[in-house]
Amino acid sequence: MVAKAYPIRIINHNNGINEDEEGVEPYVGLEFDTAEEAREFYNGYATRTGFKVRTGQLYRSRTDGTVSSRRFVCSKEGFQLNSRTGCTAFIRVQRRETGKWILDQIQKEHNHELGGEVQAEETTPRPSRTPAPTKLASTVNPHRPKMKVVDESDREQRSCPSSFKRFKGSGEGEESDEHHQTQQPKAVTGTEPYAGLEFGSANEACQFYQGYAEVVGFRVRIGQLFRSKVDGSITSRRFVCSREGFQHPSRMGCGAYMRIKRQDSGGWIVDRLNKDHNHELEPGKKNDAGMKKITDDVAGGLDSVDLIELNDFSNNHIKKTRENRIGKEWYPLLLDYFQSKQTEDMGFFYAVELDVNNGSCMSIFWADSRARFTCSQFGDSVVFDTSYRKGDYSVPFATFIGFNHHRQPVLLGCAMVADDSKEAFLWLFQTWLRAMSGRRLRSVVADQDLPIQHALAQVFPRVHHRYSAWQIREKEQENLRLFPSEFKYEYEKCIYQTQTTVEFDSVWNALINKYGLRDNIWLREIYERRENWVPAYLRASFFAGIPINGIIEPFFGASLDALTPLREFISRYEQGLEQRREEERKEDFNSYNLQPFLQTKEPVEEQCRRLYTLTVFRIFQNELVQSYNYLCLKTYEEGAISRFLVRKCGNENEKHAVTFSATNLNSSCSCQMFEHEGLLCRHILKVFNLLDIRELPSRYILHRWTKNAEFGFVRDMESGVSSQDLKALMVWSLREAASKYIEFGTSSLEKYKLAYEIMREGGKKLCWQR
């Protein structure tokens, strides 16, 4: 005879119920040996109470795929059948590390009448990847099993009713026991939210939930948004009760929320919902709240903003409390790593932001000496990469990226960003600037969210901020999806084929008038910000060849991703960084030891082959070769100033104007390639060829594109840098050179003696010159 223990002496014996236990109800902290036992217990409770049970959602571990929690729901949950009423009663059990299953969430209230004792509905759980335990014969066990109450602080947010699972893929890691094909109607004013409710836009869903909240008696905040990892577009949004979370004394961890998910058609559908509040409601109370349009400016990342906009403008306010997305366990790991790096790298820099309210750690920034030295050479144009904000990233890891003389991405600093507030980005940009000895930026590529814009404008007031391409494309997809294909074609042509700002403005206005879109708010807003994203407006600023139309790949690639575990972060970080730096060393070797073939007999080609790196020389060489396909005609001359019209043979539409000064050999072209990339274009090269200029003036050979750029050779003050910048360049150049002596000099005793002798002789000369 085999005995099987049941919680609180609930005995499963020929489907009978122990009469001593008829009054026992489920509660948080109840412990079971298996999920099957929990289901049988809930069946017994349901039979006594007067409802039937179905097996709801299960959740699997992202680590090994095993079932980590299960839900058992009232049979009237959902709306898939006429007999169902959307009842939210359920229990959820979660598997602990001990192998036990703990009841950690419960909802006892039903929205329908309960009968007397009913026979429990037969439910067959969906087969899981792990084999089900063998059912054993059971008998009465007189011993009461152990019970453990789960600390309230460990409870997860209340999950959604299982009726949401009919939308395949509605939640990551979820599986459903049912498949449904019922088409749900679109939202109707006055109805309650339910899974399957459809909306034409996210703003419509927000307004609907606000109206529902006013009737029920609570207020709404915009919660999380999630982005696609493919193109960065917003895929889902959450609207939560204003008392969600614990960041403010008025909040009490309420779990009520509604989540909407974007459909392929462009509409939105409710796929998760929880109507239960843990506080008193005030039905019918008017919120007196006007709704804001949903934009990334007010709902970026995990930051939440209260939707409270009082009609009394003297009291108009938006509550915002800083949160911290960095897990507490990250701080000791990173600080230990930083301290160990400082023992071997004297130039290693790190800083931690402190919350002024409670002194707790917030954002973190760090950069090794190599990154700081690299910034002195290639920190003129920077990409601030916050890819973690595109989706549900568990690691808010951001990077500062530059582009070296091989046009390879190079690391200029890393950060863990606590939240998406202006305060966080302001601290981060100021810290980066301090770490880089006040290096002056010329341009930056970063997201267009208001906190980032305001922080950049305050720390780098004269820097040209270019919006991230993925954000522009996301907003285009969202706002142009209902426009005809003819408009989209002309829109793309206007943006990417116009060559000058005057031409763009003219084509844009003609396009807007043609389709009668003067009143379109989004088109008006992006036109007002055209300097930050339209190629014709970007070409006047130096961006070191960073592609305008392409999405920049993350620096660490697949080495670090959204779910990188804590224990592997440091090793993956160092592995990815070393891989990038090894690629840079290979290009250095190739540039010094390989010589590309010349394709013309022009002296300027030989000059640039001698100076430029392989990658940059190939770009210049292509421009030189292409210049032979153009015709050059002088259109104006007055004194030393001449203007030329350079057009492509056989293509009347491709033409550019070049202005040339014979006094100082200064040249400029309407294509602005030199201003944007730091390399002369085919049009100026054609004019130089016509005027028999056989060697490029030194001002057109940027030091950052030359072979010896990485060594930081500072020539003189005539390079145009300030005395402060020059001193910083000299410091980093000498420090990098000294580190190489140390690196090679410590590899053996003989090399140590040689390195020491060289440095000693150099020291004598320095003393002699002084």
N, C-alpha and C positions, 0 to 999 in steps of 0.2 A: 504494500500500500504506500503510495507516494503522496505526501502532503504538500499543498501549495498555499502559501500565506497570501492574504489580501489585506490591503490597508484598512485600518480601523475595524478590523474583524468583519469586513464585508465578505461574505462567503459565497463563492460560485459553486453551488452543489445542485446539479440537475436543474439549472436556471432558477433556483430558489433563492430567496432573500432571507437572511437571518432576521428574525423578528426583533432581536435586541437592537438592531441597527437601523430601524425604520426612520428614525429622526435625524440621521447623520446627513449633512450636506457637504458638498465640495468646498474647499477653501484653499487659498494660496499657501503653499508650503507642504501640501500633502505629497507623500513620497510613494512611488510604485517601483516594483522590480522591472517591469516592462511596460511599453506603450499599450500592449494588448490588455494588460491588467487595468490600466487607466480607462480604456474604452469600456470594459465590462463594468467597472465601477460606475462610470457615468451613465451607462445603460440602466443599471439598477436604480440610480437616483432618478433618472427620467421616468422609469416605470412607476415609481411611487408618486412623482410630482404630477405626471399627466401629460408628457410629451414624448416624442420619439427622437432618436439620435441618428445622425449621419456622420460618416468620417469625412472631415474637411481637408484642408491643405496640409501638406507636409513640407518641411524645409530641409535642405541638405547642406552639409558642410562644404564650403568652397575649397577646403584643404584636401579631403579624401573622399568626398561624395557620400558619406554615410548620413543617415537620417538624424538630424539634430533636434527637431521638434515636430509635434503633431497637434492638430486641432480637431476637436469633436464638437459638432454643431447641432443645433435644433433642426429637425427635418423640415421646418418651414423657413429656414434661412434661404435668402435669395428670392428671385422672381421668375425662375426659369419655367415653373409650372403654375397653373392657375391656383393650385392648393397652397402655394407658398406666399408668405406675407412679408418677407424681408426681415424675419426675426433675427436678432443679433446675439441671442444667447449662445454661449460656447464655453469650452474650457480649452486651455492649451497646456501641454506638458512638454518639458524640455529635458533632454538627456544631459546629465552632468558627467564630469570626468570619472566619477566613481562607477558609472554605468547605470546608476539609478535614474528614474524619471521623476521630475518635480513639477507639480502643478504651479505654474508661474503667472498665468493670466486667466481671468474668469469673468463672465458676464451672466448674471442669473436672470435678469429681467427679460420677459417675453412680451411681444406686442400682439398676442392673440390669447384667446381663452384656453385655459388648461383643463383637460379632462381629469377623471379619476385615474386610478391605476390603469395603465395601458400596457399592452405587450410591446416590448422594445422592438424597433424595426431592425430587421436583419441587415447588417452592414458588413460588407466584405472589403477590407482594406485593399487598396491598390498594391499590387506586388512591388516590393522595393528591391534594391540591389542586394540587400542583405537578407539571408534566409530567415523566414519567420520561425520563432521558437516552437518546438514541438509541444502540442497541447497535452497536458498530463491529466490523469484522473485526479480529482481533488476531494478533500474531505474537510471536516471542520477543524480549524486550527484554533485552539483556545488562547493562543498567545497574541497579544496586540503588537503589531509591527512598529518599528520606530517611525517617528514623524519628525520632519525638519522644516521649520518655518524659514522661508527665503527672505533675506533682508530686502526691504523695499527699495533700497538704493540700487540693488542689482537687477531690478525688474526692467525689462525692455519696454519700449513703447508699445502700446496696445496694437496688435496687428489687425488687419482688415477682415471683414466678413468674407467667408469663403465663396460667396456668390461672385466675387470679382474674378475668380480663377477661370471663368469661361473665356476670358480674353487671353489667348495663348501668348506667353512671354510677357505677361504684365508685370512680373516681378522677378528679379534675378534670384536664382536658386530655389524657385518655388515649383511645385508640381501639383496637379489637380487630379481629382478622382472622377471628374465628370467632363463631358464635352457637350457644348450647347451651340445652337445656331440661331437662337432667337434674336431678331433684330430689334433693338431698343429704340424708342422714339426720341426725338430731340427734346431739349429742355423746354419746359413750359413754366412760365411764371406762376409761383404759388405752390409748385410741387416740391416734395422733399427730394434731396439728392439720393441717387442709388447707382449701383454699378451698372454701366452701360449707357448712362445719360450722355447725350452728345451735344457739342457746342461748336459754333462756327469759328470761335477764336478763344484764346486763353483769357482775354479780357472779359469776354462774355461769361465764361465760367466763373471768373472771380466776382463779377457783379451778381450772378445768380446765387453764389454761396453767401455773399454779403446779405442779400435779401432774405435768404433762408435763416441766417444768423440773427437778423433783426426780429424775425417771427419767433424763433426759439428762445432768444434771449442771451446771446453772447456776441463777442466781437472777434474780428478776423485779422490775422496777419499773413503776409506772404512768406511761405516757408522755403524749403529747398527747391532748387531747380537742378535738373540733370541734363547733361549734354551728350550728344553722340560722339563716340571716340573716333569715328570715321571722318566727319566733316565739321564737328563742333556745334552743330545746330541743337537747339533745345528740344529734347524729346519728352520731358514730363515736368510737371510743376505740382507743388503742394501748397494748399491753403490750410492754415492751422488755426485753432482757437488761440486768442490772444494770451491765454494763461498757459500755453504750452511752454515747457522748459522750466528752468529754475534760475535764470540769469537776473531776475528782478524780484524784489520782495512780493510783488503782486502776482507773480506766476507760481503755479503749483503743480507743474508737470502734467497738465491735462493732455490726454491722448487723442482728442477729437481732431479729425482732419479730413480733407478730401484731396485726392490726387487725380490729376488728369494726365492723359498720355496722348501724344500727337499720333494721328493716323496717317497712313500713306496718302490719303485723299487730301490732307492738309487740315482736316478738322481735328477736334479734340474729344476724348471720351473719358468718362470717369472709370478708372480701373481699380482704385482702392478707396476705401471709405471707412471711417469710424465715427459714429454719431454720439458715442458715450462720453460724457463729461464727468470729471471728478469733483465738481463744484456746483453750487447752486446756480440755476438759470433764472433769468427774468423775462419770461415770455411776453412778447408784445412791446417791450421797451424799445423806443426808437434810438438808434445809435447816433443819429445826426452826423453820419459820416459820409463824405463824398468819396467816390472811388477814383483811384489813380490808374492811369494806363499802365500796363505791365511792361516794364523795360528793364534791361540789365542794370540800369543806373540805380534802381531801387531794390532789385532782388538778385544781386550777383552772388554766385557761389552759395555758401551755407549761411550767409548773413540773413537775418530776418528783420523786416521793417513793419511796424504797426501801420495798418491802414486806418489811421485816425486823422481826419482832416476836418476840423470843426468849422462850422459856418461863421463863428465868431473869430475873425482873423487875428484878433489880439491874442487868442489862445491857440492859434494854429501851431501844431507841433507834430513831429514825427519821432516817436520813441526809437532809440537804437542803443542796444547794449552790446558791448564787445564780447565776443565769445572766443574760445580757443579751440581750434581743430587739431592742435598738436597734442598727441597723447602724452600724459605725464611721464610715461616710461621712456620717452625719447630723450628727455633732457639729460639724465645721467649718462646715457650711452654716448650722446654727441659730445658732451663736455669732457668726458674721459678721453674720447678720441682727439678732441682739439688739444688738450693738454699734452697728450703723448706726441702729437705732431709738432708742437712747439719745441719739444726737446731736440728734435732733429731738423727743424726748419725754423730758423730765427726770424724769418719774415712772415710766418704764418699769423693770420689775423682772424679774430672772431669776436662777435659781440652778441649780447642777449638783451632784448627789449624787456623792460619791466613795466607791469601795469601800475600806473600812478595811484590807483585806488587801493589795491591790496598788496602790491609788491610782488605779485606772482610773475613767473617767467612767461613771456609771450613769444614774439618772433625771434628767429635766430639767423645770423649771417656769418659766413666764413669764406675765406679765400687764402690759398697758399701763396708762397712767394712767387712761384711761377705765374700764377694768375695775375698777381699784382704787377709783375714786370711786364707781362704780355699786354696788360691794359695801357701801359705807358707807350706802347707802340701801336696797338690796334684797338684802343678804346675810344676812337673818334666816332664810331657808329656802333650802336649796341642794340641787341634784341633782348628784351626782358620777357622771357618765356614763362608763362603761367599756364602751361597745358593742363595742369591738375584741375583747373577751373572748368574744363570742358565736360567733365563727367563726375561720377561718384568716386573721386579719388580719395583713398584713405590716407595718403601721404601728401600734404600740401607743399610740395617741393618745387621751388622756382629757381631759375638760373639766369645769370647775366652772360650773354654770348656775344663775342666779337668775331670778326673775320680777318684772318691773317693774310700774309703776302702770297699765300697759295690759294687764297679764297676758301680756306677751310674754316669751319667753326672752331673757336677757341674759347675756353672757359675763363670768365672774368669774375666769377663769384657765385656763391650758392646761398640759398635761404630756405628756411621753413617759415611760411607765412601763417600767423595765428588766425587771421580773419581777413575779410576783404574791405576793411575800413580805411578811410583816408589816413588815420593815425598810423596804421600798420605800414602802409606804403610810404608815407612821409618819413618815418623812422628808417625804413629800409633803404630808400634812396640817399638819405643823408649819411647813413652808415657806409654805404658803398662808396660815396664820394670821399669820405674821410679815409677809408681804407686805400683808395687809389690816389692818395696825396693830392686831392682836389683836381683830378684830371677833368678837363672840360670836354663835354660831349658836344658833337655837332648835330647828331640825329639819334632817334631811338624808335624802335618798333615795339609797340606794346598795345595791350587791349584798350578799348575806348571807354570803359566804364568810368563813371565820374570820379570815384575815389582815386583811380590811377591818374586820370587827367589832371585833377587838382594838385596831387602830390608832385607830379612831374613839372607842372607850371611853377610851383613854389620853389623846388630845388634846382631845376634847370630852366630858368625863365626864357632863355633864347634858343632852346633846342627845338628842332622840328620833330614833332611827334607824329609818327605814321601809324595808323590803325592796323591791327593784325588782320591779315587777309581772311582768316577763317571766320572772324566776326562779321566782316563785311558780307561775305557769301551767305552766312546764316541769316542775316537780316534781309538780304535780297530774296532768298528763298521764302521767307516768311511773308514779306510784303508784296512780292511780285507774282505770287503763285496764281492769282486770279486774273492776271493781265494776259492779253492775247500774245501769241508767239511772235507776231510781227513787232509788237512793242519791245519785247525782250531782246530781239535781234538788234533793233536800232539802239536800244539802251546799251548793250555790250559794245556795239560799234562806236557809239559816242564816247564811251569811257576809254577803251583800249586802242582806238585808232586815231584819235585826235592828237596832234603833235604839240600844239601850243595852248596856253590858257585862253587866249582870245578865241581860238578855234573851238575849244571845248565849250566855252560859254555860249557861243553862237549856236552850235549844234544842239546843246542841251535845251536852250530856250525854244528853238524851233520844234524839238521833240515834244516838249511840254505843251506847247500851243497846238500842235497837230492832234494830240490825243485829249486835249482839254483837261489837263491835270494841274492847273494852277492852284487848286484848293487841296491837293493831296498833301497832307501834313508830313508824311514820312519823306517824300521826294523833296519837299521844301527844306526839311531839316538836314538831309544829307548834302544837299547843294550848298547850304550855308557852311558846312564843314568840309567842303571839297578840298581844301588845302591839306587835309590829313589823310586822304585816300585816293584821290584822282591822280593817275600817273602824270598827266601834264603838269600838275601842280607840284608833284614830288621831285621832278627832274632837276629843279633848280637847287636842290639840297644834296649834300654828299651822303650816300648810303652804302659806300664801300662795295657796291656790286650785289647787295642783298636783293634777290629777285622781287619784283613788285607784285607779280600775279601769283606766284607760287606760295604754298604753305611751307614754312620752315620746319624741318624735322627736329624733334627734341635732340639735344646734345648727347644724351646718354642712350638714345635709341631704346632697344629692348632690355638693356642692362637694368634700368630702373623703370618700373611701371606702377600702375595704380595700386596694386596689391602687394608691393614688395614688403615682405615681413621684416620686422624690426631687427631680428638676429642676422639678416642677410644684407641689410642696407649698406653698411660700411664697406664690406667686401665687394659688393656689386658696384658701389660708387667708385672705389679705387680701381677696380678692373675696367670699368667703362672709361675712366679718365686716362688710365695708362694706354688703353687702346687708341684713343684719339691722339695722344701725344706721340705714340709710336708712328702713326700715320703722318704726323707732321715731320718727324725726323726722317722718314723715308723721302718725303718731298724735298726736304733740305738737301739730302744726299743727291737726289736726282738733279736738282737745279745746279749743283756744283760740279757734278761729274758727267752729266749728259748734255749734249749740245744739239738743239733742233736744227733741221735743214733750213737754209734760206730759200725763199721762193721768189725773191726779186734781187735786183742788183742795186737797190737803193741803200745808201749809207745809213739811213735812219734805221733800217732793219738790223744791220750789224750792230749799231749802237745799242738798240733795245735788247738784242739777244745777249749782249754782254752784261747788261744791267738787271733786266727783269728776271723774275723766277719763270720756270717753264710754263706754268699755268697762265700767268699774266702775259707772257710773251706771245703765247698762242692766240690770245684774244686780240692783242695789238696786231699781230701778223695777219689775222683774218681781216681786220679793218683796213690794213695797208693793201692787201690783195683786192679787196672789194672796191677800193678807191679807183681802180682801173676801169670799173664799170660805170663811172660817173663823168658827166661833162661839166665844165666850169666856165662861167661867163661873168665878166666884171660888169656890174650894174651901176656903180657909183664910185667916185673918187674925188676927194677934197683934201688937199695937203697930204699928210701921211696916212690918212684913213681911206681904206678901200672896202667896198662891199662886193661880194660875189654870190651868184646864184648857182648852186650845185644841185643838179638833178640826175636821176638815174637814166641810163640809156634805155629807150623803149618804154619808159614809164613817166608820163608827164605829171602824174599826181605825186610822185615821190621826189620832193625837192626841199632844199634847206638853204637858209641864208647864212653866209659866213662873213664876219667883219674882221678886218686885219689892219694892224697898225705897224707901219714900216719903222717907226721910231724905236720901239722896244720889242717888236715881233709878237705882241699880244694878239691873240685870236679868240674869237668866240663863235659858236654855232647855235642855230636855233634848236637843234636836237638836244643840246645840253648834256651830252654824254660825259664830257670832262668834268662838269660840275657834279654830276650824279655818281660817276664811277671812278673818276680820277685817271682816265685814259683818253687820249685823243681819238676823235671819231674819224671815219673815212672821209668826211666832207672837208675837215680842216687839213687832213693829210693830202687831199687832192689839191687844195690851194697851195700848200707848201711845195708840192711837186711842181705846180705851175710857176711858182716864184723862185724855183731852184734853191730852196732852203734844204740843205743836205744833212743837217743835224738838228735834232730837237732842242729847243731852249731848255735849260735846266729846270725851269719852273713847271714844265710839263712832264717831268719824270718824278713822280711822287716817291719819296723815300720808302713809304710803307709798302710799295710794290716791288722793291728791289731785293736782291738775294741776301744782302747783309742787313735787312730791316730787323730781323729777330735779335741781332746782336746789340741793337740799341746804340749804334754809333752816332753820337751827337756831334754834328759838324761845327756849327757856330750860331751866333744869334741871328744871322741873316735868314734863317729858315722860317721866321715869322712867329716863333713861339715867345711867350712872355718869359721874364726872368724866373718867375715861380715855376712855370712848366719846365723850363730848361733845367732848373736845379733838380726837379723830380725825375726828369729823364736821366740826368747824370747819376743820381743815386741808384736808380733801378738798374742802369747799365753796368755800373761798377759792382753792384751787389750780385748781379747775375754772372758776371765774369768771375768774381771771387768764388761763387758757389761751384763753378765748373772746376776751378783749381782744387777746391776741397774734394769734390767728387772724384776726380781722377787722381789726385795726389794721395788719397788714402787707400787706393787699391793695392799698393805694394810699397815696401820700404824704399825701393829705388825711385819710384815715381814721386814718393813723398820728398825725397832729397832734391829731386829735380825741380818740383813745384816750389819748394821752399827757397831754393837758390834763385829761381826766376823772380819770385816775389821780393826777395831780399835785394837783388840788384835793382829791381824797379823802385823799391823804396828809397835806395840811395839816390837815384836820379830825381825823385820827387823832392827829397830834402835838399839836394843841390840846387834845384830850380827855385826853391823857396828862399 
